[in-house]
Amino acid sequence: MNPYDAEIINDLLAVCYEGETFYREAVEYTRIPAMQPAFHRMAAIKAEIINDLKPCMLRGECNHQRNVMLVYGIQQSYKAIKAELAGGDDKQAVVRIQVLEQCVLNLMRDALEKIKTDELHDLLKMWYATSDSAYKAIRSKSPLLAA
């Protein structure tokens, strides 16, 4: 893998590590039972992405990230939303989760446009579609919060 692709993978891994932890904990914090299956699914997807992409990072070709500020912002947002959930503000947290996951999807879409390795591109394309489906499942639960 070329160093440019490795930097992109490092970005995605950093976001997925934080996201997986967030969703595992969010299942416990949410007071909206309908969100729990969606949060379980997101945690599982993030873990599987990590499992698939981690070997790419461990080849030692790159140890830094390309989009440091964006990745940091996403990581901090996961932490802030977790605090909202822990504080009982589930409605606001679910709205922010939707916005945050759209940012993650944008990062993945950007990676798809820039990745040069065919095998890696195909893998990311699959994970983008899976992540988008999980995002839509969370979004579909939001009308339940309007009441």
C-alpha positions in Angstrom: 0.0 0.0 0.0 1.2 3.4 -0.8 1.8 6.0 2.1 -1.1 8.2 0.8 -3.6 5.3 1.2 -2.2 4.5 4.6 -2.8 8.0 5.8 -6.4 7.8 4.7 -6.8 4.4 6.4 -5.4 5.9 9.6 -8.1 8.6 9.5 -10.8 6.1 9.1 -9.4 3.8 11.8 -9.2 6.7 14.3 -12.8 7.6 13.7 -14.0 4.0 13.8 -12.2 3.2 17.1 -13.9 6.2 18.8 -17.2 5.4 17.1 -17.2 1.8 18.2 -16.5 2.7 21.8 -19.2 5.4 21.6 -21.9 3.1 20.3 -21.1 0.3 22.8 -21.5 2.8 25.6 -24.5 4.5 24.0 -26.5 1.3 24.2 -26.2 1.5 27.9 -26.9 5.2 28.2 -29.9 5.7 25.9 -33.3 5.9 27.4 -34.9 5.2 24.0 -35.3 1.4 23.7 -35.9 1.8 19.9 -32.3 3.2 19.5 -30.6 0.3 21.2 -30.6 -2.1 18.1 -29.4 0.7 15.9 -26.6 1.5 18.3 -25.6 -2.2 18.6 -25.5 -2.4 14.8 -23.3 0.7 14.5 -20.9 -0.7 17.2 -20.6 -4.0 15.3 -20.1 -2.3 11.9 -17.3 0.0 13.3 -15.6 -3.1 14.9 -15.8 -5.0 11.6 -14.3 -2.0 9.7 -11.5 -1.8 12.2 -10.9 -5.6 11.8 -10.7 -5.2 8.0 -8.6 -2.0 7.9 -6.3 -2.5 10.8 -3.9 -4.9 8.9 -3.5 -2.1 6.3 -2.3 0.3 9.0 0.0 -2.2 10.7 2.2 -2.6 7.7 4.2 0.3 9.1 4.2 2.5 6.0 2.5 5.4 7.7 2.0 6.4 11.3 0.2 9.7 10.9 -3.2 11.0 9.6 -4.1 13.2 6.7 -7.2 15.0 8.1 -6.0 15.5 11.7 -8.4 18.3 12.6 -11.5 16.6 11.1 -10.7 13.3 12.8 -10.1 15.1 16.1 -13.4 17.0 15.7 -15.3 13.7 15.1 -13.6 12.1 18.0 -14.5 15.0 20.3 -18.1 15.0 19.1 -18.5 11.3 20.0 -17.4 12.2 23.5 -19.7 15.2 23.8 -22.7 13.2 22.6 -21.9 10.5 25.0 -22.1 13.1 27.8 -25.4 14.2 26.5 -26.7 10.7 26.6 -25.4 10.2 30.1 -27.0 13.4 31.1 -30.4 12.2 29.8 -30.7 14.4 26.7 -31.4 11.6 24.3 -33.4 13.6 21.8 -30.6 16.1 21.3 -28.0 13.4 21.3 -29.8 11.4 18.5 -30.0 14.6 16.4 -26.3 15.2 16.9 -25.5 11.5 16.1 -27.2 11.9 12.7 -25.0 15.0 11.9 -21.9 13.3 13.2 -22.5 10.1 11.2 -23.0 12.2 8.1 -19.6 13.6 8.7 -18.2 10.1 9.0 -19.9 9.1 5.8 -18.4 12.1 4.1 -14.9 11.1 5.3 -15.5 7.6 3.9 -16.8 9.0 0.6 -13.7 11.2 0.4 -11.5 8.2 1.0 -13.3 6.3 -1.8 -12.4 9.1 -4.2 -8.8 9.2 -3.2 -7.8 5.6 -2.5 -5.6 4.2 -5.2 -5.5 0.5 -4.3 -8.3 -1.4 -6.0 -8.7 -4.0 -3.3 -8.9 -1.4 -0.6 -11.3 0.7 -2.7 -13.7 -2.2 -3.1 -13.5 -2.9 0.7 -14.3 0.7 1.5 -17.1 0.8 -1.0 -18.7 -2.1 0.8 -18.2 -0.5 4.2 -19.6 2.8 3.0 -22.8 1.1 1.8 -23.1 -0.8 5.1 -22.5 2.3 7.2 -24.9 4.3 5.2 -27.6 1.7 5.8 -26.9 1.8 9.5 -27.0 5.6 9.5 -30.4 5.5 7.8 -31.7 3.1 10.4 -30.7 5.6 13.1 -32.3 8.4 11.1 -35.5 6.4 10.7 -35.9 6.2 14.4 -35.8 10.0 14.8 -39.5 10.6 14.1 -40.2 8.6 17.3 -38.5 11.4 19.2 -40.7 14.2 17.9 -43.5 13.4 20.3 
